[in-house]
Every structure is written in C-alpha cells, then in structure tokens.
Amino acid sequence: MSIRALLAREQVRFLLVGGVNTLVGYGFYALFLLFAGYLVSLYLSYAVAISIAFVLHRRFTFRVTGNVVVDFARFVGVYVISLAVNTAVLPLLVEVAGLHPLAAQAIALVITTLISYVGHKWFSFRRSASPPQPSSSASHPQVESQRP
C-alpha cells in the first residue's frame, strides 16, 4: 500500500496527528513536572496540546471548512471530557497503583486517545449531510386542480 493510499485513510491521518500531538503534549507534561505537580502539569500540557491539535486535526485529519469558532468550541468540549477522564485516571494510577506520573500519564493517554478520536470524529468536526438537490420535477411541482 502506498503512502498516498495510507494518507487517504482518515484513521491513519488521525494517528499521525495524534501521535505528533501526543509526543508534544507528553513532552510538555514531562517539562512541567519539573516545576509543578502532576495534575497542574496535566492541565498546562493540555492547554498547549489543544491549540496544536485543533489546527492539525481540522486541516489535515478531518479536512473540514466552516465556522472556526464553532469547531473550536466543540473541539475544546471533547478535550474537556478527555481531560476529566484523565484527571480521574491519573491520580488512581499515581496514588493508588504507585506509578510514576510519567508512566501513569502514558497509560492514561491510551484511554484519552480513544475518547478524543470518537469525540472529534462525531462531534467536533462532524458535518451534516448535504441537503438533497431537488430533482427537476420537484423544483417545478405540478399543481393539480381538484374540483368537487
């Protein structure tokens, strides 16, 4: 299978953009851990990652046009859900399971990646189907006269 054929698949584009964004977000998470706690680092890294991911997913993954503000609001909404799940999972893995915050976040990323794909595909960048084009008979309906 050629690279062009692979890139024609939305799932492949999502994995590429998601991979890049995950690496960038995880890198910022690791950097912020040097100065802050793991939850503060999580929130700061999400703030950075959201900006990068929105542009890449909108233009490259889902290839949509339309109202940027609406798309961004929906996009952030999906990330808020993902962040809420991450906020619940991360302390469990760190405090209960005793994992290092970097290892815990790597595990949490698996869950949040699935959430974000479904959310972005079906909510953030979903477009309604194009309205059906009227046929020639529908555009000029015949008027029948009904006489009693």
N, C-alpha and C positions, 0 to 999 in steps of 0.2 A: 504494500500500500504506500502510495507516495505521500510526501509531506503535505502537498496541496489537498489531497483527499482527506488526510487526517485533520487538517485545519478547517475543512468544510464541516466537520462534526462539532456541534455546539459543546458537547460534553468534553471534548479534547481541549477546546479553547478555554472552557471554564477551568479545567485542571491546570492548564498553563498559567492563566492569570491568577488563579487561586494559589498555585504553587509559588509564584513570584511574590504575591501579596503576603502569603503566609510566611515566607522567609523574611521579608522586610518587617512585617509585624512582629515576628518572633525575635528578630534581631533587636528591634526597639524594645521589646519586652525584656530581653536579657540586659540591654543597656540601662533601662530604667530600674531594673532590680539592683543595680549598683548604688542607687541613690534613694530608693523608695521600697516600700513593702510590695508583696506580690499582687495584691488587689489594686493598689494605686498604679503599679506598673502595667497591669492588665488594662485599666481604663485609659491610660495615656497611650499605650500601644494601639488600642482600638481607634482612638481619635486619629492617629496617623494613618492607620491602615484603611479606614473608611474612605478617606479622601483619595488615596491611590486606587483602591479597588473600584470606586464608583466610576472613575474616568475609564479605567481599563475594561471593566465589565460592560459598560454602556456602549463603548465604541468597538471593542474587539470581540467580546464574548457573545453578547446578545444582539449587537449591531442594530440598535434602535435609534429612532429620532423622536422628536416630540418635546413635550414640556419638561425641561431640565429640572425645574423646581419640584414638580410633582414626582418625577422619577427619584430625585434625591431624597425627598421626604419618605417615600416608600422604602428606598434603599436603607436609610437610617432606621426605619421601623423594623426591618428584618434584622439589622445589626443589633438593635436594642434587645430583641428576643434572643439572638445568639449570645449577646453579652450577658443577659440574665441567666441563661443556661450555664455559660462559662463561669459566672460568679457563684453559682451553686456548686458546680462540679469541682472547681479549683480548690476551695477550702477543704472539701471532702478528701481530695487526693493528697493535699499537703498536711492537713491537721489530723485526719483520721488514718489515712493509709501511710503517712510518714514519708511521702515522696518529696524530693527536692522540687521547688517551684518550677524550674525549667522542665523537668521530666513530667510533672503534673500538667503543665500547660501543653506539652507536646501531645499528651493523651487527650486532653480536652479539645484540642484542635480537630481531632478526628470527628468528634460529635458535632462541633460547631460548623465544620465544613459542610457536612450533610444538610444541616439546618439552613445554612446560607444558600446552598445551591437550590434547594426546593423553594425557599422564600423568594430568591431573586428571579428564578425562572417563572414562578406562578404568581408573583405579586409585584415585585419592584419593576420589572421590565416587561410585564405582560401587556400585550396589546390586544384589543378586541378584534374580532374577525371583521374584515372589511364588509360593509353592508352590501348585500347582493345588488347587482346592477339590474335595473328594470329592463325587462325584455321589450321588444317593440310593441307588442300588444298591451303590455302593462303600462307603457308610457302613454298610450293613446287608448284608454279604455273605451269600449263601445258603450254607448248609452242606449239602453233598451227602454222603449216606452211601454209601459204597462197600462193597458186600457181595460176597464172593467167590462 
